[in-house]
Amino acid sequence: MGLVSQAAASGRGFTLGLNAGIGPTVWSFSAYRFGVEAGYRFSARLGVILEAETGTTANESSTSWTMSYLISSKMTYTATPISLSLHYVVPVNDRAAFHIGLGGGFYALTLETEDRDLYSASQTTKSTQKARAFAPHLCLGFECALTGKLVLVGEVRQSAGKARLSTTDRYGFISEGDLSFGGTQIKIGLRIFLGRSQDGKDPR
């Protein structure tokens, strides 16, 4: 019996999983993201998933002001969301199902800047800025039972949020602005179903 039909028989059960994919950090920068999850299925069609993920990407650029002044800047962006989603499951057959969901997450955002004068390698300025914010999301996924307990899961998620960020440049000038984050995330993972059937037997 597939996992989807087993969930329908039991109605309840815990799940654990791992996932990986590509997702947004800040502005238009994306990164490989890796996550862990824990969930609970209240019934054959309704469940919740709690996830923790992280992803980091870097962007380098050079700015020339004069013939003797060339700055190389490296920006590193890290997003670490902890999110909760409510899923509604639509079975396709005894081994496959779609799910749609909505929820939100708290994002820990880190921006690290390293400015280096290419004409004077000893002059390097580093700064770190952090922000925390909430962002809602919608998701659409597909679940396919590989065994009675192991499920292959794919998901597309759309999120959007803004955080207020204060920036101090190398000359001490302070500016404030909105930091946009979120976008489209695509991921795939494995989920283990820990529930039992109504007769008390483990799914096989």
Secondary structure per residue as TSV (DSSP state, phi and psi in degrees):
chain	resnum	aa	ss	phi	psi
A	1	M	-	360.0	134.9
A	2	G	-	-72.5	164.2
A	3	L	H	-65.0	-38.0
A	4	V	H	-61.9	-45.2
A	5	S	H	-69.1	-31.3
A	6	Q	H	-67.0	-40.7
A	7	A	H	-62.0	-37.3
A	8	A	H	-64.9	-36.2
A	9	A	H	-71.5	-40.1
A	10	S	H	-85.4	-38.9
A	11	G	-	81.5	-21.7
A	12	R	-	-142.2	154.1
A	13	G	E	164.6	151.6
A	14	F	E	-87.3	154.2
A	15	T	E	-134.0	151.0
A	16	L	E	-132.3	148.9
A	17	G	E	-161.1	166.8
A	18	L	E	-128.2	147.2
A	19	N	E	-148.3	161.2
A	20	A	E	-149.0	153.7
A	21	G	E	176.7	-160.9
A	22	I	E	-117.9	129.8
A	23	G	E	-148.3	167.8
A	24	P	E	-76.6	153.1
A	25	T	-	-109.7	-89.5
A	26	V	B	-130.1	156.5
A	27	W	T	48.8	-126.5
A	28	S	T	-104.0	14.4
A	29	F	-	-91.2	130.2
A	30	S	E	-113.2	163.2
A	31	A	E	-150.1	159.9
A	32	Y	E	-67.7	132.5
A	33	R	E	-124.0	143.0
A	34	F	E	-127.7	140.6
A	35	G	E	-148.1	165.4
A	36	V	E	-125.1	155.9
A	37	E	E	-145.4	155.6
A	38	A	E	-140.0	138.8
A	39	G	E	-143.3	174.0
A	40	Y	E	-144.4	129.1
A	41	R	E	-97.7	112.6
A	42	F	S	-74.1	-32.4
A	43	S	S	-153.6	-174.0
A	44	A	S	-64.1	-21.7
A	45	R	S	-119.7	-10.1
A	46	L	E	-127.9	131.8
A	47	G	E	-158.1	170.2
A	48	V	E	-127.0	150.4
A	49	I	E	-131.5	127.2
A	50	L	E	-106.1	126.5
A	51	E	E	-129.0	149.9
A	52	A	E	-131.5	128.1
A	53	E	E	-135.1	165.7
A	54	T	E	-152.9	149.6
A	55	G	E	-156.4	143.6
A	56	T	E	-135.4	138.9
A	57	T	E	-141.0	159.9
A	58	A	E	-132.1	149.1
A	59	N	E	-136.7	130.9
A	60	E	E	-116.8	144.6
A	61	S	E	-150.7	161.8
A	62	S	E	-126.4	140.2
A	63	T	E	-128.4	124.9
A	64	S	E	-109.5	121.1
A	65	W	E	-98.0	-39.6
A	66	T	E	-139.7	176.7
A	67	M	T	-66.4	-18.7
A	68	S	T	-113.7	12.4
A	69	Y	E	-137.9	105.9
A	70	L	E	-131.6	118.0
A	71	I	E	-105.6	129.9
A	72	S	E	-104.7	124.2
A	73	S	E	-114.8	133.9
A	74	K	E	-121.3	119.9
A	75	M	E	-108.5	127.9
A	76	T	E	-116.0	125.9
A	77	Y	E	-115.2	130.9
A	78	T	E	-128.9	131.7
A	79	A	E	-122.5	128.1
A	80	T	E	-129.4	90.8
A	81	P	E	-90.8	146.3
A	82	I	E	-118.8	116.4
A	83	S	E	-127.7	157.7
A	84	L	E	-129.2	129.8
A	85	S	E	-127.0	141.2
A	86	L	E	-101.9	122.4
A	87	H	E	-109.1	138.6
A	88	Y	E	-112.9	120.9
A	89	V	E	-99.1	132.8
A	90	V	E	-118.3	102.0
A	91	P	E	-63.9	142.3
A	92	V	S	-98.8	-47.1
A	93	N	S	-152.9	-162.4
A	94	D	S	-76.2	-2.7
A	95	R	S	-125.3	-9.8
A	96	A	E	-135.4	153.8
A	97	A	E	-160.2	154.6
A	98	F	E	-100.6	156.8
A	99	H	E	-138.3	145.3
A	100	I	E	-119.7	148.9
A	101	G	E	-155.9	164.2
A	102	L	E	-144.2	157.0
A	103	G	E	176.2	-154.2
A	104	G	E	-164.0	167.2
A	105	G	E	-147.4	153.8
A	106	F	E	-97.7	125.1
A	107	Y	E	-107.4	129.1
A	108	A	E	-99.2	114.8
A	109	L	E	-111.8	133.7
A	110	T	E	-128.5	130.4
A	111	L	E	-120.2	118.7
A	112	E	E	-112.9	129.3
A	113	T	E	-119.4	132.9
A	114	E	E	-127.8	112.1
A	115	D	E	-104.7	130.0
A	116	R	E	-131.8	129.1
A	117	D	E	-78.7	113.5
A	118	L	T	-68.5	-18.6
A	119	Y	T	-92.1	-6.0
A	120	S	-	-149.5	84.6
A	121	A	T	-58.9	-19.7
A	122	S	T	-76.3	-15.5
A	123	Q	-	-91.8	94.2
A	124	T	E	-126.4	130.0
A	125	T	E	-116.7	129.0
A	126	K	E	-122.5	143.7
A	127	S	E	-147.4	151.4
A	128	T	E	-130.6	130.2
A	129	Q	E	-123.6	141.6
A	130	K	E	-130.6	147.1
A	131	A	E	-146.5	153.1
A	132	R	E	-131.8	137.1
A	133	A	E	-157.9	165.2
A	134	F	E	-106.0	144.6
A	135	A	E	-142.6	132.3
A	136	P	E	-80.0	163.0
A	137	H	E	-150.7	158.7
A	138	L	E	-122.4	148.5
A	139	C	E	-144.1	153.2
A	140	L	E	-137.6	127.2
A	141	G	E	-140.8	172.1
A	142	F	E	-132.4	136.4
A	143	E	E	-123.5	133.1
A	144	C	E	-134.0	122.1
A	145	A	E	-73.6	124.1
A	146	L	S	-90.4	-36.7
A	147	T	S	-140.4	-170.7
A	148	G	S	-66.9	-21.1
A	149	K	S	-118.5	-22.9
A	150	L	E	-102.4	129.7
A	151	V	E	-126.0	135.3
A	152	L	E	-89.1	127.5
A	153	V	E	-125.0	132.4
A	154	G	E	-123.2	146.1
A	155	E	E	-151.9	143.6
A	156	V	E	-115.0	129.5
A	157	R	E	-128.6	139.1
A	158	Q	E	-119.3	124.5
A	159	S	E	-135.5	161.5
A	160	A	E	-157.3	137.4
A	161	G	E	-161.6	167.7
A	162	K	E	-138.3	146.5
A	163	A	E	-133.6	150.0
A	164	R	E	-88.7	126.8
A	165	L	E	-126.3	131.1
A	166	S	E	-101.6	128.9
A	167	T	E	-120.6	132.8
A	168	T	E	-115.6	121.2
A	169	D	-	-83.9	-178.0
A	170	R	T	-66.0	-16.3
A	171	Y	T	-100.4	3.5
A	172	G	S	91.6	3.0
A	173	F	-	-78.4	135.3
A	174	I	E	-107.2	132.3
A	175	S	E	-134.6	153.1
A	176	E	E	-124.4	148.0
A	177	G	E	-164.8	171.0
A	178	D	E	-84.2	134.9
A	179	L	E	-104.8	112.9
A	180	S	E	-88.6	139.6
A	181	F	E	-146.3	165.0
A	182	G	E	105.1	178.8
A	183	G	E	146.1	-151.6
A	184	T	E	-96.4	127.7
A	185	Q	E	-117.2	135.7
A	186	I	E	-121.9	127.9
A	187	K	E	-146.4	160.4
A	188	I	E	-139.1	147.9
A	189	G	E	-164.0	-178.0
A	190	L	E	-119.2	138.8
A	191	R	E	-129.1	133.1
A	192	I	E	-105.4	127.0
A	193	F	E	-91.1	126.5
A	194	L	-	-107.4	11.2
A	195	G	-	-79.9	176.7
A	196	R	-	-125.4	154.7
A	197	S	-	-77.1	172.0
A	198	Q	T	-65.5	-22.5
A	199	D	T	-88.6	4.2
A	200	G	S	88.6	1.5
A	201	K	-	-92.4	147.7
A	202	D	-	-70.7	144.3
A	203	P	-	-67.6	143.5
A	204	R	-	-116.0	360.0
